[in-house]
Amino acid sequence: MKRILFTVAAAVISTAAFTPVAQAQHHPRTEVIVVQKAPPPLRREAVPAARRGYEWIPGYWNWNGRRYVWTKGHYERVRTGYVYARPEWRQRDNGWVMERGGWQRGDRDRDGIPNRMDRDRDNDGVPNRADARPNNPNRY
């Protein structure tokens, strides 16, 4: 009896080991939120002390279907090669539209050149190879 149970358990475990696992894929949110009423002004938040390897994500007003709800700011682990774009409300012809923001691939200084090809990261006119501090936008 024990031998039969052991054989069945081994068969179940071995089949589970070879079952394909769905790959996690990044799908940007496609929902569009349009609201007729303008969002309230942004709140002031006390930003906690900086944490190495994390970026502060500021809070924003979110729409829950009936009213605006404040979403608090928080820290998120920095993603190499990505830049965080904060969520924003933009006024359009038909009302206020929420642009979700989030982590976006590679243009840290937003000059239209991807980071891997950018030869002047801080846009000061000095190429990175000749720049003592190429990532410091406030050099002088």
VMD Tcl script that draws the C-alpha trace (Angstrom):
set ca {
  {0.00 0.00 0.00}
  {2.80 2.42 0.91}
  {4.54 1.57 -2.33}
  {1.44 2.46 -4.38}
  {1.00 5.79 -2.55}
  {4.67 6.59 -3.02}
  {4.47 5.80 -6.75}
  {1.36 7.96 -7.21}
  {2.94 10.85 -5.28}
  {6.13 10.61 -7.36}
  {4.09 10.61 -10.59}
  {2.11 13.69 -9.53}
  {5.23 15.59 -8.49}
  {7.09 14.73 -11.69}
  {4.16 15.86 -13.89}
  {3.95 19.13 -11.97}
  {7.66 19.70 -12.56}
  {7.17 19.59 -16.34}
  {3.95 21.60 -16.53}
  {4.63 24.82 -18.45}
  {4.46 27.94 -16.33}
  {2.94 31.07 -17.82}
  {5.56 33.76 -18.33}
  {4.89 37.05 -16.59}
  {4.46 39.66 -19.29}
  {4.39 43.40 -18.90}
  {1.16 44.78 -20.31}
  {0.67 48.51 -19.92}
  {-2.72 49.50 -18.59}
  {-5.06 50.34 -21.40}
  {-8.01 51.57 -19.38}
  {-8.84 55.20 -20.06}
  {-10.36 57.26 -17.27}
  {-12.22 60.40 -18.37}
  {-13.75 62.62 -15.69}
  {-15.73 65.82 -16.24}
  {-14.67 67.38 -12.91}
  {-11.10 68.68 -12.51}
  {-8.90 66.92 -9.94}
  {-8.10 68.71 -6.66}
  {-4.66 70.31 -6.29}
  {-1.84 67.93 -5.36}
  {-1.24 67.46 -1.64}
  {2.04 68.23 0.03}
  {3.70 65.07 1.27}
  {6.57 64.74 3.67}
  {9.20 62.81 1.74}
  {11.02 60.37 4.04}
  {14.82 60.14 4.03}
  {16.33 58.81 0.81}
  {16.93 55.07 0.56}
  {19.74 53.62 -1.53}
  {18.42 51.66 -4.50}
  {14.90 53.09 -4.19}
  {13.09 56.01 -5.82}
  {10.38 58.10 -4.17}
  {7.11 57.84 -6.10}
  {4.98 60.89 -5.23}
  {1.27 60.60 -4.43}
  {-1.50 61.48 -6.87}
  {-5.28 61.78 -7.12}
  {-6.94 58.63 -8.46}
  {-10.56 58.23 -9.59}
  {-12.56 55.43 -7.91}
  {-15.65 55.75 -10.10}
  {-17.47 58.34 -7.98}
  {-14.85 60.70 -6.60}
  {-11.15 61.49 -6.40}
  {-9.16 59.49 -3.84}
  {-5.61 60.35 -2.76}
  {-3.02 57.64 -3.34}
  {-0.05 58.12 -1.00}
  {3.51 58.36 -2.21}
  {5.87 55.46 -1.56}
  {9.32 54.10 -2.34}
  {9.88 51.63 -5.17}
  {13.01 49.73 -6.03}
  {14.89 51.39 -8.89}
  {14.72 49.48 -12.16}
  {17.93 49.66 -14.17}
  {17.37 51.16 -17.61}
  {13.95 52.59 -16.67}
  {12.67 56.01 -15.65}
  {9.56 56.59 -13.55}
  {6.89 58.87 -15.04}
  {4.37 60.02 -12.43}
  {0.63 59.65 -13.12}
  {-0.95 62.88 -14.38}
  {-4.36 64.28 -15.16}
  {-4.52 66.10 -18.52}
  {-7.39 68.21 -19.75}
  {-8.79 67.14 -23.14}
  {-11.84 68.16 -25.16}
  {-14.12 65.61 -23.45}
  {-12.87 66.12 -19.86}
  {-9.93 65.17 -17.67}
  {-7.94 62.09 -18.74}
  {-5.67 60.09 -16.42}
  {-2.27 59.14 -17.85}
  {-1.12 56.30 -15.62}
  {2.61 56.83 -15.85}
  {4.83 54.13 -14.36}
  {8.23 52.71 -15.26}
  {9.24 53.53 -18.83}
  {12.19 52.19 -20.73}
  {15.29 54.26 -20.94}
  {15.41 58.03 -21.55}
  {16.62 59.29 -18.18}
  {17.15 62.92 -19.25}
  {14.15 62.95 -21.64}
  {16.14 64.31 -24.57}
  {14.80 61.74 -27.04}
  {17.99 59.64 -27.10}
  {17.85 56.23 -25.35}
  {20.27 55.92 -22.42}
  {22.34 53.20 -24.10}
  {23.13 55.61 -26.97}
  {23.26 58.85 -25.00}
  {26.72 60.43 -25.09}
  {25.80 63.47 -22.98}
  {23.56 62.29 -20.13}
  {23.31 65.60 -18.30}
  {22.88 67.76 -21.45}
  {25.66 70.17 -20.48}
  {27.41 70.02 -23.87}
  {30.36 67.96 -22.58}
  {30.46 64.31 -23.80}
  {30.38 61.71 -21.01}
  {33.94 60.52 -21.76}
  {35.27 64.04 -21.03}
  {32.81 64.86 -18.26}
  {34.01 64.51 -14.65}
  {30.44 63.95 -13.41}
  {28.23 62.92 -16.40}
  {25.09 62.20 -14.34}
  {25.01 65.45 -12.36}
  {22.59 67.94 -13.94}
  {23.57 70.63 -11.38}
  {27.32 70.60 -11.97}
  {27.99 74.30 -11.66}
}
mol new
graphics top color blue
foreach p $ca { graphics top sphere $p radius 0.5 }
foreach p [lrange $ca 0 end-1] q [lrange $ca 1 end] { graphics top cylinder $p $q radius 0.2 }
display resetview
